[in-house]
Amino acid sequence: MKQSRIILFNPRSADAKHRIPNSILQVGASIHGKYNYNFVDGNIEENPLEVLFNLIKNEAIEIVGMTVMPGPQLKQAIPFAKAIKQQFPKITIVWGGYFASNQYKVVLNSGYVDFVINGPGDTAFPLLCEAIFKQDFSNLSSIHNLIYAQDGTFIKTKKETIPNMDKLNEFPYEELNKSYPIPNYLAKTFMGNTTFSYHSSFGCPFTCSFCAVVPIYNARWKGLKAERIAKDVLNFKQQYNIDAVEFHDNNFFTARKRVVEFSKLIEKENIAWWGEGRIDTINKYSDEDLSLMKRAGLKMIFLGAETGNDEVLKQMDKGGTQTGQQIKDFAKRMGKIGIIPEYSFVLGMPADDDKKVTQQINEDIEFIRTIKKINPNTEIIIYIYSPVPTEGSELYQQIQEQGFHFPKNLEDWLSPSWENFDLRKNPLTPWLKKKHIDRIKNFETVLNAYYPTKTDFRIRGIKKHLLRAISFWRYHLKFYAYPYEIKVFHKIWKYRQPEEQGFYSE
């Protein structure tokens, strides 16, 4: 049997649930039938570096590809890439994912990452593999979606048009299943006992200045047809008895016709589902559309509310027609339909002075409280603003002028402060002080005690009532400081915030 030549590695991304590694599955699909390859999943392996080393020693490995998202994945991606390069200097290491694309300079300057795939790798990765195997790099500049260093200069090749997803190879689930049985990835969630994660589209048609997707896709989006999505979902139901699906698309609801058709195809299949969308997009759906989606199993939609301040929404380049009033109206509308709106807010945007920062945070806190009055079932996720290197945007220029800079060395990203930065928990931004961060985090603690998240299925019954009781006075008196008694119960019960449920890792 011909030996493998490529390893596709998924660094560990979460401590809790193991989701199907769609990123490396898609790359595997692009080379399936052309080259032999191995999947290695850092979420499953107890000692993934040992597995990687053994494969490299025992197989004819020439390329190690890694998907690298900001945050926890860097804990394995950085030291593992460095160790592989030191032990096997002839190995070519290729990174893909949002972190690699947005921080390509520090990645390529590390000395142990050779190439970055800048966006979808369905065409770029097979062509790059061919060049590496032939040791012919004369036409690298013709490979779209590629970034590399040459003679001290960074070369970013032309962006490829997003491919027609329906014409791409199907994901090689059976290949993954050889090393990692698929049932291990079907986790219990608030929606069901066997939840399947799926990716049905590329990109997003909007240009929010705080979003890591924007520099990669440049406001472009393409998705699978409804028939293909339903076919894949129903195949998994038949094979593995799944009862829920998480759609990890950046914007699942972009095309109304596609979503409505998909809903009709699975309406009677008793499958629950969740996805990410935009308020101003889904608000254009009719009540009939939304009712159909609910009957078809839609439980919750993750939506970027961001802020109730219209001026700040403009600062964020939110685009479209989203306003504070629309955010409130949509929460009310979703309450009537019976679909849970999961609103994310970004607090701590840059401002000219300390008073403005404080005022904006307090206004957003009051706005969130208003949303909860309108529709108590609205889930709230709170992030602290973390800059994204969207070159050319006014917001990115503003934060640089205020003294914010990213690390100059790749290994600096391993520090706890920069890991928390990637998770939007510690912004490291000059305009935010400790009092601002404490205010945000303490409010979040009180809010999530008075309104425990529905996504943590362990917090039910007496636990929910007790949390609500001990936080009652704080929430109603708006006294959020030092909520130690709440934190004690959160720690005892291992309460997980909505953003810690694993939905947002892809």
MARDREN-761382 format. One record per residue (C-alpha): residue in three letters; y negated, x, z negated. Coordinates in steps of 0.25 Angstrom, whole numbers, plus 5000, padded with zeros to 4 digits. Example, Ala and Ser with C-alpha at 12.3 -4.5 7.8 and 13.67 -1.06 7.14 Angstrom:
2
ala501850494969;ser500450554971;
//
This chain:
506
met500050005000;lys498650055004;gln497850104992;ser496550034987;arg495250104991;ile494250014984;ile494049964970;leu493149844967;phe492749844953;asn492149734945;pro491449794932;arg491549714919;ser490549614919;ala490749524907;asp491449524894;ala491949384894;lys492449314907;his493049384919;arg492549324932;ile493249344945;pro492549474950;asn491949404963;ser491049524966;ile492249624969;leu493049514975;gln492049494985;val492049644988;gly493549644989;ala493449524999;ser492649615008;ile493649725009;his494949645007;gly495849675018;lys495049805022;tyr495249895010;asn496149894998;tyr495449874985;asn495649854970;phe494849754961;val494549804947;asp493849704937;gly493149774925;asn493149634918;ile494649634918;glu495149774916;glu495149834902;asn494849974908;pro494249964922;leu493850104924;glu495350154922;val495750044932;leu494750104942;phe495150244939;asn496550214941;leu496350144954;ile495550254960;lys496550354956;asn497750274961;glu497150214974;ala496350274985;ile495050214980;glu493750254987;ile492850144983;val492450074970;gly491649954972;met490949894959;thr490149764958;val489049784948;met488249674942;pro487149704931;gly487549704917;pro488949724911;gln489649774924;leu488749904923;lys489549944911;gln490749974920;ala490149994933;ile489250104930;pro490250194921;phe491450154930;ala490750194943;lys490250324937;ala491650354931;ile492350324945;lys491350414952;gln491550534942;gln493050524943;phe493150494958;pro491950544965;lys492450504979;ile492450354975;thr491350274981;ile490750174971;val490150044977;trp489349954968;gly488949804971;gly488249694964;tyr486849664959;phe486749784950;ala487149884961;ser486149814971;asn484949804962;gln485149934955;tyr485650014967;lys484750134965;val485250164951;val486650134955;leu486650234967;asn485950334959;ser487050334949;gly487950434957;tyr489150344956;val488850224964;asp488950254979;phe488550114986;val487949984982;ile488349854989;asn486949774989;gly487449634990;pro488749574996;gly489749684999;asp490649605009;thr490149685021;ala489549805014;phe490749845005;pro491849855016;leu490849925025;leu490550025014;cys492050045011;glu492350075025;ala491250185025;ile491750245013;phe493150245017;lys492750315030;gln491750405023;asp490750365034;phe489350325028;ser488550335041;asn488350185042;leu488150145028;ser486750095031;ser487349995040;ile488149925028;his487349815023;asn487149785008;leu487349935004;ile486550024995;tyr486850174994;ala486050314992;gln485950415003;asp485150545002;gly484450494990;thr484050364996;phe484550224993;ile485050145006;lys485049995005;thr485649945018;lys485249815024;lys485649685017;glu486749605024;thr486649465027;ile487549385016;pro488849365023;asn489449225025;met490349215013;asp491349115019;lys491749235029;leu491949335018;asn493349365014;glu493849285002;phe493849344989;pro495149424986;tyr495549354974;glu497049394976;glu496649534976;leu495949524963;asn497049444957;lys498049564959;ser497249644948;tyr496549534940;pro497249394940;ile496249284944;pro496549194932;asn495949304923;tyr494549274930;leu494649124928;ala493849114914;lys493648994905;thr492148944906;phe491448824901;met491848764915;gly493348784914;asn494548864910;thr494748944923;thr493348974929;phe493249044942;ser492049124947;tyr491649124961;his490549174970;ser490249094982;ser488849144988;phe488049274990;gly486549284985;cys485449184982;pro484349134991;phe483249164980;thr482449284976;cys482249274961;ser481649404956;phe482549414944;cys483849404951;ala484749514955;val485349444967;val483949444974;pro483949584979;ile485349584984;tyr485349454992;asn483849434996;ala483849284994;arg485149265003;trp486349174999;lys487649135006;gly488849065000;leu490249015003;lys490448885009;ala490848774999;glu492148755006;arg492548905003;ile492048894989;ala492848774986;lys494048834992;asp494048954984;val493748874971;leu494848774974;asn495848894977;phe495548954963;lys495748814957;gln497148804964;gln497548944961;tyr496948964947;asn496648824942;ile495148864940;asp494248754934;ala492848814936;val492048904945;glu490848994942;phe490049014955;his489449154953;asp488449144965;asn487049184963;asn486649044968;phe487848954970;phe487048824973;thr486148884985;ala486748794995;arg486848654991;lys487748605002;arg488748714998;val488748674984;val488848524987;glu490048544996;phe490748634986;ser490548534975;lys491248424984;leu492348514987;ile492748534972;glu492248404967;lys493548354962;glu494148494959;asn493748494944;ile493148634945;ala491948664936;trp490848764942;trp489648834939;gly488648914948;glu487248974949;gly486048904956;arg484548884957;ile483848764951;asp482948744963;thr484148744972;ile485048654965;asn483948554962;lys483948524976;tyr485348474975;ser485448324974;asp485948254962;glu487148214970;asp487448354973;leu487348394958;ser488248284954;leu489248324964;met489248464959;lys489448414945;arg490648334949;ala491148454956;gly491148534943;leu489848604943;lys489548624928;met488348714927;ile487348784936;phe486748924932;leu485248914936;gly484149014936;ala483048934928;glu482349064924;thr481049004918;gly480248884917;asn479048954921;asp478648934935;glu477849054936;val478949144931;leu479849074941;lys478949124952;gln478949264945;met480449264946;asp480349234961;lys481249114958;gly481049054971;gly481348914976;thr480648794968;gln481148814954;thr480148784943;gly480148754928;gln480148604930;gln481248614940;ile482148694930;lys481948574920;asp482148464930;phe483448534935;ala483948544921;lys483748394919;arg484348364932;met485648444929;gly485748374916;lys485848244923;ile486848294933;gly487648354922;ile487748504928;ile487348604918;pro486148694922;glu486248834917;tyr484848884917;ser484549034916;phe483149084912;val482549224913;leu481649254902;gly480749374900;met480049384914;pro478949494915;ala477549454911;asp476249524909;asp476249524894;asp477049504882;lys476449364879;lys476849314893;val478249364891;thr478349294878;gln477749164883;gln478649154895;ile479849174886;asn479449064877;glu479148974889;asp480548994894;ile481148964881;glu480448834880;phe480848804894;ile482248824891;arg482148734879;thr481548634888;ile482748644898;lys483648624886;lys482948494883;ile483048444897;asn484448474898;pro485148524886;asn486448564894;thr485648664902;glu486248804900;ile485148914897;ile485349064901;ile484249154897;tyr484049294903;ile483049394900;tyr482349444913;ser482949564919;pro482249634931;val483049644944;pro482649754954;thr482149654965;glu481349754973;gly480049694978;ser479949574969;glu478649554961;leu479449534948;tyr480149674950;gln478849744953;gln478249674940;ile479349724931;gln479249864936;glu477749864934;gln478049824919;gly478949944917;phe480349894920;his481349984926;phe482849984929;pro483750104924;lys483750234933;asn485150264930;leu486350174932;glu487050214919;asp485750164911;trp486150024915;leu487350034905;ser486450034893;pro486549904885;ser485049874888;trp485249874903;glu486549794902;asn485749694894;phe484649694905;asp485649664916;leu486149544907;arg484749504906;lys484749514891;asn483849634889;pro482749654899;leu482249784896;thr480949744902;pro479649794897;trp478949654896;leu480049594886;lys480049634872;lys481149614861;lys480449494856;his480549424870;ile482049464871;asp482349414857;arg481549284860;ile482349254872;lys483749294866;asn483549224853;phe483149094860;glu484349104869;thr485249114856;val484648994850;leu484648914863;asn486148944866;ala486448904852;tyr485748774852;tyr486248754866;pro487648834867;thr487948864881;lys489048774888;thr489548904895;asp490248954882;phe491348854881;arg491748914867;ile490448854861;arg490848714859;gly490948604848;ile490548654834;lys490048794839;lys489048724848;his488648634837;leu488448744827;leu487648834837;arg486748714840;ala486548684825;ile486148824821;ser485248844832;phe484548704831;trp483448744822;arg483148864830;tyr483048794843;his482248684839;leu481248764831;lys481248874842;phe481548984832;tyr482449084840;ala482249214833;tyr483449274826;pro484449174829;tyr485549254821;glu486349134816;ile486549094831;lys486949234835;val488049234824;phe488749114829;his488549164844;lys489249284840;ile490349224832;trp490649124843;lys490449234854;tyr489449134861;arg489149174875;gln487749144881;pro487849074894;glu487549204902;glu488749264895;gln489749164901;gly489949254913;phe489449164924;tyr488349264928;ser489049394930;glu489349384945;
//
